[in-house]
Amino acid sequence: MTPATLQAEKVVDSSGDLCPTPILKLSKGIKEIQIGQVLKMIATDPGAEADMPAWARQTGNELLDSHTDGEKFIFYFKRAK
């Protein structure tokens, strides 16, 4: 899937937040959607590039896409459990 075709049921914007806040917001947000639904995460913390894929591996949720948009890091996660 490409970012243009991904549809997110929920968007979590953590722009301006530093670690660990983006991960905390992501963890809370993923619990607010149903299994199989998609969450879009927006972050500006450079650590997010490594933190978000690691979070997906540790939690079993699927990272569908990650890319940058200017100074923002955009991630799409599918809730797996």
VMD Tcl script that builds the backbone (N, CA, C; Angstrom):
set m [mol new atoms 243]
animate dup $m
set s [atomselect $m all]
$s set {name element resname resid chain x y z} {
  {N N MET 1 A 0.836 -1.187 0.000}
  {CA C MET 1 A 0.000 0.000 0.000}
  {C C MET 1 A 0.876 1.244 0.000}
  {N N THR 2 A 0.385 2.275 -0.645}
  {CA C THR 2 A 1.097 3.541 -0.639}
  {C C THR 2 A 0.383 4.496 0.307}
  {N N PRO 3 A 1.071 5.526 0.801}
  {CA C PRO 3 A 0.418 6.467 1.707}
  {C C PRO 3 A -0.871 7.047 1.132}
  {N N ALA 4 A -0.907 7.234 -0.186}
  {CA C ALA 4 A -2.098 7.811 -0.817}
  {C C ALA 4 A -3.298 6.875 -0.734}
  {N N THR 5 A -3.071 5.571 -0.644}
  {CA C THR 5 A -4.186 4.629 -0.614}
  {C C THR 5 A -4.545 4.194 0.799}
  {N N LEU 6 A -3.730 4.538 1.776}
  {CA C LEU 6 A -4.008 4.143 3.150}
  {C C LEU 6 A -5.068 5.044 3.759}
  {N N GLN 7 A -6.040 4.443 4.401}
  {CA C GLN 7 A -7.083 5.174 5.109}
  {C C GLN 7 A -6.968 4.860 6.588}
  {N N ALA 8 A -6.904 5.880 7.416}
  {CA C ALA 8 A -6.760 5.675 8.853}
  {C C ALA 8 A -8.071 5.981 9.561}
  {N N GLU 9 A -8.440 5.086 10.476}
  {CA C GLU 9 A -9.634 5.313 11.289}
  {C C GLU 9 A -9.357 6.326 12.401}
  {N N LYS 10 A -8.076 6.469 12.771}
  {CA C LYS 10 A -7.703 7.388 13.841}
  {C C LYS 10 A -6.364 8.022 13.495}
  {N N VAL 11 A -6.214 9.307 13.844}
  {CA C VAL 11 A -4.961 10.026 13.652}
  {C C VAL 11 A -4.468 10.498 15.015}
  {N N VAL 12 A -3.214 10.209 15.311}
  {CA C VAL 12 A -2.567 10.690 16.532}
  {C C VAL 12 A -1.451 11.629 16.100}
  {N N ASP 13 A -1.579 12.901 16.484}
  {CA C ASP 13 A -0.578 13.900 16.122}
  {C C ASP 13 A 0.269 14.216 17.348}
  {N N SER 14 A 1.516 13.831 17.294}
  {CA C SER 14 A 2.442 14.054 18.395}
  {C C SER 14 A 3.526 15.063 18.002}
  {N N SER 15 A 3.166 15.955 17.080}
  {CA C SER 15 A 4.113 16.978 16.625}
  {C C SER 15 A 4.548 17.836 17.808}
  {N N GLY 16 A 5.852 18.044 17.919}
  {CA C GLY 16 A 6.389 18.863 18.991}
  {C C GLY 16 A 6.690 18.105 20.271}
  {N N ASP 17 A 6.213 16.867 20.369}
  {CA C ASP 17 A 6.458 16.057 21.568}
  {C C ASP 17 A 7.777 15.315 21.451}
  {N N LEU 18 A 8.446 15.171 22.576}
  {CA C LEU 18 A 9.694 14.414 22.615}
  {C C LEU 18 A 9.477 13.082 23.306}
  {N N CYS 19 A 10.369 12.136 23.031}
  {CA C CYS 19 A 10.321 10.805 23.623}
  {C C CYS 19 A 10.229 10.922 25.148}
  {N N PRO 20 A 9.362 10.169 25.788}
  {CA C PRO 20 A 8.583 9.032 25.292}
  {C C PRO 20 A 7.148 9.367 24.905}
  {N N THR 21 A 6.792 10.657 24.857}
  {CA C THR 21 A 5.394 11.028 24.625}
  {C C THR 21 A 4.808 10.452 23.336}
  {N N PRO 22 A 5.506 10.487 22.176}
  {CA C PRO 22 A 4.897 9.898 20.973}
  {C C PRO 22 A 4.524 8.422 21.148}
  {N N ILE 23 A 5.380 7.651 21.800}
  {CA C ILE 23 A 5.086 6.227 22.031}
  {C C ILE 23 A 3.896 6.075 22.978}
  {N N LEU 24 A 3.832 6.895 23.999}
  {CA C LEU 24 A 2.707 6.827 24.947}
  {C C LEU 24 A 1.394 7.152 24.241}
  {N N LYS 25 A 1.400 8.183 23.387}
  {CA C LYS 25 A 0.192 8.543 22.641}
  {C C LYS 25 A -0.197 7.442 21.652}
  {N N LEU 26 A 0.802 6.840 21.016}
  {CA C LEU 26 A 0.549 5.742 20.085}
  {C C LEU 26 A -0.068 4.551 20.811}
  {N N SER 27 A 0.500 4.196 21.945}
  {CA C SER 27 A -0.010 3.054 22.719}
  {C C SER 27 A -1.451 3.275 23.147}
  {N N LYS 28 A -1.771 4.499 23.543}
  {CA C LYS 28 A -3.145 4.827 23.940}
  {C C LYS 28 A -4.078 4.804 22.723}
  {N N GLY 29 A -3.621 5.423 21.638}
  {CA C GLY 29 A -4.444 5.526 20.436}
  {C C GLY 29 A -4.768 4.187 19.803}
  {N N ILE 30 A -3.809 3.269 19.787}
  {CA C ILE 30 A -4.042 1.965 19.143}
  {C C ILE 30 A -5.112 1.179 19.883}
  {N N LYS 31 A -5.245 1.416 21.184}
  {CA C LYS 31 A -6.265 0.726 21.985}
  {C C LYS 31 A -7.661 1.282 21.731}
  {N N GLU 32 A -7.740 2.431 21.089}
  {CA C GLU 32 A -9.024 3.079 20.830}
  {C C GLU 32 A -9.624 2.703 19.478}
  {N N ILE 33 A -8.921 1.856 18.719}
  {CA C ILE 33 A -9.467 1.376 17.454}
  {C C ILE 33 A -9.633 -0.136 17.519}
  {N N GLN 34 A -10.375 -0.677 16.575}
  {CA C GLN 34 A -10.649 -2.110 16.545}
  {C C GLN 34 A -9.501 -2.858 15.869}
  {N N ILE 35 A -9.391 -4.142 16.172}
  {CA C ILE 35 A -8.406 -5.000 15.498}
  {C C ILE 35 A -8.673 -4.945 13.994}
  {N N GLY 36 A -7.608 -4.759 13.230}
  {CA C GLY 36 A -7.719 -4.662 11.777}
  {C C GLY 36 A -7.825 -3.232 11.271}
  {N N GLN 37 A -8.131 -2.292 12.152}
  {CA C GLN 37 A -8.211 -0.900 11.737}
  {C C GLN 37 A -6.822 -0.267 11.716}
  {N N VAL 38 A -6.745 0.915 11.095}
  {CA C VAL 38 A -5.462 1.581 10.875}
  {C C VAL 38 A -5.404 2.893 11.647}
  {N N LEU 39 A -4.233 3.147 12.229}
  {CA C LEU 39 A -3.948 4.391 12.940}
  {C C LEU 39 A -2.816 5.103 12.225}
  {N N LYS 40 A -2.979 6.396 12.013}
  {CA C LYS 40 A -1.926 7.234 11.426}
  {C C LYS 40 A -1.256 7.997 12.565}
  {N N MET 41 A 0.056 7.919 12.635}
  {CA C MET 41 A 0.832 8.591 13.670}
  {C C MET 41 A 1.702 9.653 13.020}
  {N N ILE 42 A 1.657 10.868 13.567}
  {CA C ILE 42 A 2.482 11.967 13.090}
  {C C ILE 42 A 3.409 12.370 14.225}
  {N N ALA 43 A 4.695 12.435 13.951}
  {CA C ALA 43 A 5.677 12.809 14.970}
  {C C ALA 43 A 6.746 13.701 14.354}
  {N N THR 44 A 7.369 14.518 15.204}
  {CA C THR 44 A 8.476 15.353 14.743}
  {C C THR 44 A 9.776 14.996 15.454}
  {N N ASP 45 A 9.706 14.187 16.485}
  {CA C ASP 45 A 10.899 13.760 17.222}
  {C C ASP 45 A 11.729 12.843 16.325}
  {N N PRO 46 A 12.992 13.197 16.048}
  {CA C PRO 46 A 13.829 12.338 15.185}
  {C C PRO 46 A 13.951 10.907 15.702}
  {N N GLY 47 A 13.820 10.699 16.994}
  {CA C GLY 47 A 13.885 9.353 17.554}
  {C C GLY 47 A 12.739 8.462 17.110}
  {N N ALA 48 A 11.676 9.075 16.604}
  {CA C ALA 48 A 10.509 8.302 16.165}
  {C C ALA 48 A 10.851 7.341 15.032}
  {N N GLU 49 A 11.823 7.703 14.199}
  {CA C GLU 49 A 12.201 6.830 13.072}
  {C C GLU 49 A 12.614 5.445 13.546}
  {N N ALA 50 A 13.289 5.375 14.680}
  {CA C ALA 50 A 13.693 4.077 15.231}
  {C C ALA 50 A 12.665 3.549 16.227}
  {N N ASP 51 A 12.041 4.455 16.982}
  {CA C ASP 51 A 11.117 4.043 18.046}
  {C C ASP 51 A 9.847 3.377 17.525}
  {N N MET 52 A 9.285 3.904 16.455}
  {CA C MET 52 A 7.990 3.393 15.971}
  {C C MET 52 A 8.100 1.961 15.418}
  {N N PRO 53 A 9.092 1.654 14.567}
  {CA C PRO 53 A 9.232 0.257 14.121}
  {C C PRO 53 A 9.521 -0.691 15.287}
  {N N ALA 54 A 10.318 -0.235 16.254}
  {CA C ALA 54 A 10.611 -1.079 17.422}
  {C C ALA 54 A 9.340 -1.330 18.224}
  {N N TRP 55 A 8.498 -0.307 18.377}
  {CA C TRP 55 A 7.229 -0.469 19.096}
  {C C TRP 55 A 6.357 -1.505 18.385}
  {N N ALA 56 A 6.301 -1.428 17.056}
  {CA C ALA 56 A 5.487 -2.376 16.286}
  {C C ALA 56 A 5.977 -3.811 16.511}
  {N N ARG 57 A 7.279 -4.009 16.462}
  {CA C ARG 57 A 7.838 -5.356 16.680}
  {C C ARG 57 A 7.522 -5.855 18.089}
  {N N GLN 58 A 7.647 -4.995 19.074}
  {CA C GLN 58 A 7.439 -5.397 20.467}
  {C C GLN 58 A 5.981 -5.673 20.790}
  {N N THR 59 A 5.068 -4.963 20.123}
  {CA C THR 59 A 3.642 -5.116 20.448}
  {C C THR 59 A 2.910 -6.065 19.515}
  {N N GLY 60 A 3.522 -6.399 18.377}
  {CA C GLY 60 A 2.854 -7.289 17.426}
  {C C GLY 60 A 1.920 -6.562 16.480}
  {N N ASN 61 A 1.838 -5.238 16.577}
  {CA C ASN 61 A 1.033 -4.475 15.625}
  {C C ASN 61 A 1.849 -4.263 14.358}
  {N N GLU 62 A 1.170 -4.094 13.242}
  {CA C GLU 62 A 1.848 -4.058 11.950}
  {C C GLU 62 A 2.113 -2.632 11.494}
  {N N LEU 63 A 3.366 -2.331 11.194}
  {CA C LEU 63 A 3.727 -1.046 10.602}
  {C C LEU 63 A 3.523 -1.174 9.094}
  {N N LEU 64 A 2.497 -0.509 8.577}
  {CA C LEU 64 A 2.162 -0.620 7.157}
  {C C LEU 64 A 3.016 0.287 6.286}
  {N N ASP 65 A 3.355 1.471 6.819}
  {CA C ASP 65 A 4.108 2.437 6.028}
  {C C ASP 65 A 4.761 3.442 6.964}
  {N N SER 66 A 5.917 3.941 6.542}
  {CA C SER 66 A 6.542 5.076 7.223}
  {C C SER 66 A 7.228 5.930 6.175}
  {N N HIS 67 A 7.055 7.229 6.305}
  {CA C HIS 67 A 7.695 8.160 5.381}
  {C C HIS 67 A 7.794 9.533 6.049}
  {N N THR 68 A 8.515 10.425 5.406}
  {CA C THR 68 A 8.616 11.783 5.924}
  {C C THR 68 A 7.812 12.721 5.037}
  {N N ASP 69 A 7.331 13.783 5.662}
  {CA C ASP 69 A 6.603 14.835 4.964}
  {C C ASP 69 A 7.149 16.143 5.524}
  {N N GLY 70 A 8.163 16.691 4.874}
  {CA C GLY 70 A 8.851 17.856 5.418}
  {C C GLY 70 A 9.596 17.441 6.680}
  {N N GLU 71 A 9.281 18.083 7.800}
  {CA C GLU 71 A 9.924 17.756 9.069}
  {C C GLU 71 A 9.131 16.742 9.887}
  {N N LYS 72 A 8.044 16.259 9.323}
  {CA C LYS 72 A 7.194 15.310 10.051}
  {C C LYS 72 A 7.460 13.881 9.604}
  {N N PHE 73 A 7.395 12.984 10.563}
  {CA C PHE 73 A 7.495 11.552 10.304}
  {C C PHE 73 A 6.082 11.003 10.363}
  {N N ILE 74 A 5.677 10.279 9.330}
  {CA C ILE 74 A 4.319 9.748 9.243}
  {C C ILE 74 A 4.396 8.223 9.260}
  {N N PHE 75 A 3.582 7.622 10.123}
  {CA C PHE 75 A 3.541 6.173 10.260}
  {C C PHE 75 A 2.102 5.691 10.198}
  {N N TYR 76 A 1.903 4.535 9.584}
  {CA C TYR 76 A 0.588 3.896 9.565}
  {C C TYR 76 A 0.722 2.522 10.229}
  {N N PHE 77 A -0.094 2.303 11.232}
  {CA C PHE 77 A -0.095 1.038 11.960}
  {C C PHE 77 A -1.439 0.354 11.840}
  {N N LYS 78 A -1.409 -0.959 11.668}
  {CA C LYS 78 A -2.633 -1.764 11.686}
  {C C LYS 78 A -2.675 -2.491 13.017}
  {N N ARG 79 A -3.796 -2.333 13.734}
  {CA C ARG 79 A -3.924 -3.012 15.029}
  {C C ARG 79 A -4.080 -4.504 14.814}
  {N N ALA 80 A -3.220 -5.280 15.456}
  {CA C ALA 80 A -3.222 -6.725 15.275}
  {C C ALA 80 A -3.832 -7.473 16.449}
  {N N LYS 81 A -3.837 -6.853 17.622}
  {CA C LYS 81 A -4.408 -7.550 18.785}
  {C C LYS 81 A -4.899 -6.572 19.822}
}
mol reanalyze $m
mol bondsrecalc $m
mol representation Tube
mol addrep $m
